[in-house]
Amino acid sequence: MRSIALTNQKGGVGKTTSAANLGACLALLERKVLLVDIDPQANLSVHFGLDIYTDAKSAYDVLIGEARAEEIVRHTQVANLDLIPSNIDLAGAEIEMVGVVGRETILKEALGPVMAGYDYVLVDCPPSLGLLTLNALTTVREVFIPLQTEFFALQGMTKLMETIRVVRRRLNPDLQVTGIIACMYDGRTKLAQEVCANIEEYFPGKMFSSVIHKNVKLAESPSHGKPISGYDRNSRGCKDYMALAREVDAQVVSGAVSQSPSVPIASESPREIG
């Protein structure tokens, strides 16, 4: 079983889009996948057509101890793909968790009984480095970082990598960055190519060769409550995420995960792309 947090403290970089569509494409490869939405915006849950305002139970109830994870797992319209949903109540969870002993490991303890039943557990983190994200990083063994291939793509990455390093040292020694996902790629522009080169410089050998191109169908699919594989399987977006899913799945076959060295933490912020 591989457990992976998709995180970036910047919003709008393709994090939730990647969680939804990578999960769906892995399911199409006949892998059993659990998506965990711990973002109070609940965009991942909306992506699969859930009504986040009327559904009774969510990850919030799990984190505050009022429900067990196995009680709120939802089957999606995609075979082999399940979801633990979120809703707006999760915004108050960090405040309620502050005074709890062992607050950084609540999610890990809650998901323990269900994680072993899946090949992949993908956790969609909020665009921040708060207590919810810390819980995700304590729960998983791997981190995927989606990055937008545009100006300031690497802005703030030093802080994220420092957080990962602290979690690895104090809470989760198995944690490592095993993939960088280049999103919203436009190969016609020199800027996109420069950004990818800069990502490769700061994360050598970590960027997936499968990039996610800008695609209208990817933007449309959440409004229909479907991942791209269920909305338009012939679209460029679906082909990109299927290629990424195969590449991710191949990491297990090649042993890339267990042999992958930890990503070095830069001593200064990555330079901007101009």
PyMOL commands that set and color helices and strands:
alter all, ss='L'
color gray80, all
select helices_A, chain A and resi 15-28+43-47+59-63+69-72+88-97+103-115+131-139+157-170+190-202+216-224+228-231+236-254+256-259
alter helices_A, ss='H'
color red, helices_A
select strands_A, chain A and resi 2-6+33-37+74-75+81-84+120-124+142-148+176-183
alter strands_A, ss='S'
color yellow, strands_A
deselect
rebuild
show_as cartoon
